[in-house]
Amino acid sequence: MKETIRKLENLIIEAKRICFFTGAGMSTESGIPDFRSSSGLWTKNQSFVDIVSRSYFEKHPIKFWQAFKEIFRVKLMQQYEPNQGHVFIAELEKKGKLVHIITQNIDGLHQRAGSTNVYEIHGTIQTATCHTCKEKYHLSYINAHDIPKCENCHTILKPDVVLFGDAIHHFEEALDAAYQSDLFLVLGSSLEVTPINQIPIIIATETNIPTVIINKDRTRFDYLFDVCIQAKIGEVLQQLHI
């Protein structure tokens, strides 16, 4: 392991343009549950996909918000803080590295840690939008109302997360940032969510960019990466001397 850590350390030191791809494992180290695995507690014989979908929101907006707040624990979200992984990435940017982050997470913790170039592929839980007048509302307003409605036109707001049936955000820009990097790291992702998992797979198989994956569990794509570490992100990063 020590040899692998030193190799990772050298890759980061030598890289000037680093692209991170972060998944649920990045946020669980801040205490945020993996929503996919926990959602069954609420859904009462309806799947996560059925509930957190554009069609369910459009047909049953009140029931949608009741389920959404339970599944995603929105009222607790503001209590979570960036962890060592978020801070490590933000510090690299402060030290002069050109850092881009492609994240599957919706919690906004990368930005709170200080990172500036963040592609939130699945949107953000921090805001909701009125699709009648386009007014945007912050999480504090969402939390203050069981069923958040627009103050102007009283339309029920839609959270600014990518629901099933919505198109993901920033795919082309994120892929371009990945192509332009000279180091690509996956942190805390099983790489099972499509179509966004295509970005790390493309970089690992179709370019000469060095690739790294750090994940607590083994993934079926580990063999594609130049460096593969099965451990908690924070435990790995605290061993680096950058």
C-alpha positions as CSV (number, residue, x, y, z in Angstrom):
1,M,0.0,0.0,0.0
2,K,2.8,2.4,0.8
3,E,4.2,2.1,-2.7
4,T,0.8,2.7,-4.2
5,I,0.3,5.8,-2.0
6,R,3.7,7.2,-3.1
7,K,2.8,6.6,-6.7
8,L,-0.5,8.5,-6.2
9,E,1.4,11.3,-4.4
10,N,3.8,11.7,-7.3
11,L,1.0,11.7,-9.9
12,I,-0.8,14.5,-8.1
13,I,2.4,16.5,-7.5
14,E,3.4,16.3,-11.2
15,A,-0.1,17.0,-12.6
16,K,-1.1,20.6,-13.5
17,R,-4.7,19.9,-14.7
18,I,-6.5,17.5,-12.4
19,C,-10.1,16.2,-13.0
20,F,-11.9,14.5,-10.1
21,F,-15.0,12.4,-10.5
22,T,-16.8,12.1,-7.2
23,G,-19.7,9.8,-6.1
24,A,-21.7,9.0,-3.0
25,G,-18.7,7.6,-1.2
26,M,-17.3,11.2,-1.1
27,S,-20.4,12.5,0.8
28,T,-20.9,9.5,3.1
29,E,-17.6,10.4,4.9
30,S,-19.5,13.6,5.9
31,G,-22.2,11.5,7.4
32,I,-24.7,11.9,4.4
33,P,-26.4,8.6,3.7
34,D,-26.3,6.9,0.4
35,F,-29.8,7.8,-0.7
36,R,-30.2,4.9,-3.1
37,S,-29.6,2.3,-0.4
38,S,-31.7,4.1,2.2
39,S,-34.7,5.0,0.1
40,G,-36.6,1.8,0.7
41,L,-37.5,2.9,4.2
42,W,-40.1,5.4,2.9
43,T,-41.3,4.2,-0.4
44,K,-43.9,1.7,0.7
45,N,-43.8,-0.8,-2.2
46,Q,-42.9,1.9,-4.7
47,S,-39.3,2.0,-6.1
48,F,-36.8,4.8,-5.7
49,V,-36.9,5.3,-9.5
50,D,-40.7,5.6,-9.4
51,I,-40.8,8.1,-6.7
52,V,-37.8,10.3,-7.6
53,S,-39.0,10.8,-11.2
54,R,-40.2,13.6,-13.4
55,S,-43.5,11.8,-14.1
56,Y,-44.3,11.3,-10.4
57,F,-43.5,14.9,-9.7
58,E,-45.8,16.1,-12.5
59,K,-48.7,13.7,-11.5
60,H,-48.4,13.9,-7.7
61,P,-46.4,17.0,-6.7
62,I,-47.6,17.0,-3.1
63,K,-46.8,13.3,-2.5
64,F,-43.6,13.8,-4.4
65,W,-42.4,16.5,-2.0
66,Q,-43.4,14.4,1.0
67,A,-41.3,11.5,-0.2
68,F,-38.5,13.7,-1.5
69,K,-38.0,15.3,1.9
70,E,-38.0,12.0,3.6
71,I,-35.7,10.2,1.2
72,F,-33.2,13.0,0.9
73,R,-33.5,14.3,4.5
74,V,-33.5,17.9,3.1
75,K,-34.1,19.4,6.5
76,L,-30.8,17.9,7.8
77,M,-28.7,18.8,4.7
78,Q,-27.5,22.1,5.9
79,Q,-26.0,20.5,9.0
80,Y,-23.4,18.5,7.0
81,E,-19.9,19.9,6.5
82,P,-17.2,19.2,3.9
83,N,-14.9,16.4,4.9
84,Q,-11.2,15.8,4.5
85,G,-11.7,14.8,0.8
86,H,-13.5,18.0,-0.1
87,V,-11.0,20.1,1.6
88,F,-8.0,18.3,0.0
89,I,-9.4,19.0,-3.4
90,A,-10.1,22.6,-2.7
91,E,-6.5,23.0,-1.3
92,L,-5.0,21.7,-4.5
93,E,-6.8,24.5,-6.4
94,K,-5.5,27.1,-3.9
95,K,-2.0,25.7,-4.4
96,G,-2.2,26.5,-8.1
97,K,-3.5,23.3,-9.7
98,L,-6.2,23.7,-12.3
99,V,-8.9,21.5,-10.8
100,H,-12.2,20.4,-12.3
101,I,-14.7,18.3,-10.4
102,I,-17.4,16.2,-12.0
103,T,-19.7,15.1,-9.2
104,Q,-22.7,12.8,-9.0
105,N,-23.6,14.4,-5.6
106,I,-26.2,17.0,-5.1
107,D,-25.1,18.3,-1.7
108,G,-23.0,21.3,-2.7
109,L,-20.1,20.3,-0.3
110,H,-17.4,20.8,-2.9
111,Q,-18.4,24.4,-3.3
112,R,-18.6,24.9,0.4
113,A,-15.1,23.6,0.8
114,G,-13.9,26.2,-1.7
115,S,-13.8,24.5,-5.1
116,T,-14.8,26.7,-8.0
117,N,-15.0,24.5,-11.1
118,V,-17.7,22.0,-10.2
119,Y,-20.0,20.2,-12.7
120,E,-23.0,19.0,-10.7
121,I,-24.2,16.3,-13.2
122,H,-27.3,15.5,-11.1
123,G,-28.1,19.0,-10.1
124,T,-28.3,20.4,-6.6
125,I,-30.5,20.0,-3.6
126,Q,-29.6,23.6,-2.5
127,T,-32.3,25.2,-4.7
128,A,-35.7,24.7,-6.3
129,T,-37.3,26.5,-9.2
130,C,-40.8,27.6,-10.2
131,H,-41.3,26.4,-13.7
132,T,-44.0,28.9,-14.4
133,C,-42.1,32.2,-13.6
134,K,-38.5,30.7,-13.3
135,E,-38.1,32.2,-9.8
136,K,-35.4,30.3,-7.8
137,Y,-35.6,29.6,-4.1
138,H,-32.9,28.6,-1.6
139,L,-32.9,25.5,0.6
140,S,-33.9,27.6,3.6
141,Y,-37.2,28.5,1.9
142,I,-37.7,24.8,0.9
143,N,-37.2,23.7,4.5
144,A,-39.6,26.3,5.8
145,H,-42.5,24.9,3.8
146,D,-43.8,21.3,3.8
147,I,-44.9,21.8,0.2
148,P,-42.8,24.7,-1.2
149,K,-44.7,26.9,-3.6
150,C,-43.7,30.0,-5.5
151,E,-44.5,33.2,-3.7
152,N,-45.4,34.9,-7.0
153,C,-47.6,32.5,-8.8
154,H,-48.2,29.7,-6.2
155,T,-46.9,27.0,-8.4
156,I,-45.4,24.0,-6.5
157,L,-41.6,24.2,-6.9
158,K,-39.5,21.6,-8.5
159,P,-36.2,20.7,-6.8
160,D,-33.1,21.5,-8.9
161,V,-32.0,17.9,-8.9
162,V,-32.0,15.7,-11.9
163,L,-35.0,13.4,-11.5
164,F,-35.4,10.1,-13.4
165,G,-36.7,11.2,-16.8
166,D,-34.7,14.4,-16.8
167,A,-31.5,14.9,-18.8
168,I,-28.3,15.1,-16.8
169,H,-26.4,18.4,-16.7
170,H,-23.1,19.5,-18.2
171,F,-22.2,16.2,-19.8
172,E,-20.3,17.7,-22.8
173,E,-18.5,20.3,-20.6
174,A,-17.5,17.7,-18.1
175,L,-16.2,15.3,-20.7
176,D,-14.2,18.2,-22.2
177,A,-12.6,19.0,-18.8
178,A,-11.8,15.3,-18.4
179,Y,-10.1,15.2,-21.8
180,Q,-8.0,18.2,-21.0
181,S,-6.7,16.9,-17.7
182,D,-3.3,15.3,-17.2
183,L,-4.6,13.3,-14.2
184,F,-8.1,11.8,-13.7
185,L,-9.2,10.5,-10.3
186,V,-12.4,8.7,-9.3
187,L,-13.3,9.1,-5.6
188,G,-16.1,7.2,-4.0
189,S,-18.1,5.9,-7.0
190,S,-19.1,2.4,-7.9
191,L,-19.3,3.7,-11.5
192,E,-22.7,2.0,-12.0
193,V,-24.8,5.1,-12.7
194,T,-25.3,5.7,-16.4
195,P,-24.7,7.6,-18.6
196,I,-22.3,9.6,-16.4
197,N,-20.1,6.5,-15.8
198,Q,-19.1,6.7,-19.5
199,I,-16.8,9.6,-18.7
200,P,-14.3,7.7,-16.5
201,I,-14.6,4.7,-18.7
202,I,-13.7,6.7,-21.8
203,I,-10.8,8.4,-20.1
204,A,-9.5,5.1,-18.8
205,T,-9.8,3.2,-22.1
206,E,-9.4,5.8,-24.9
207,T,-6.7,8.1,-23.6
208,N,-3.2,8.0,-22.1
209,I,-4.2,10.2,-19.2
210,P,-3.2,8.5,-15.9
211,T,-6.2,7.3,-14.0
212,V,-6.9,6.5,-10.3
213,I,-9.8,5.1,-8.5
214,I,-10.3,5.2,-4.7
215,N,-13.4,3.5,-3.4
216,K,-14.2,1.6,-0.3
217,D,-15.5,-1.4,-2.2
218,R,-14.2,-3.1,-5.3
219,T,-15.9,-2.1,-8.6
220,R,-16.3,-4.0,-11.8
221,F,-14.2,-1.4,-13.6
222,D,-11.1,-1.4,-11.3
223,Y,-9.0,-3.2,-13.9
224,L,-9.3,-0.2,-16.2
225,F,-7.4,2.1,-13.9
226,D,-3.7,2.7,-13.5
227,V,-4.0,3.0,-9.7
228,C,-6.7,1.3,-7.7
229,I,-7.1,1.7,-4.0
230,Q,-9.8,0.1,-1.9
231,A,-10.1,2.2,1.2
232,K,-11.9,5.2,2.6
233,I,-11.0,8.4,0.8
234,G,-10.0,10.3,3.9
235,E,-7.7,7.5,5.1
236,V,-5.9,7.6,1.8
237,L,-5.6,11.4,1.4
238,Q,-4.3,11.9,4.9
239,Q,-1.2,9.8,3.9
240,L,-0.3,12.1,1.1
241,H,2.3,14.9,1.4
242,I,1.5,17.4,-1.3
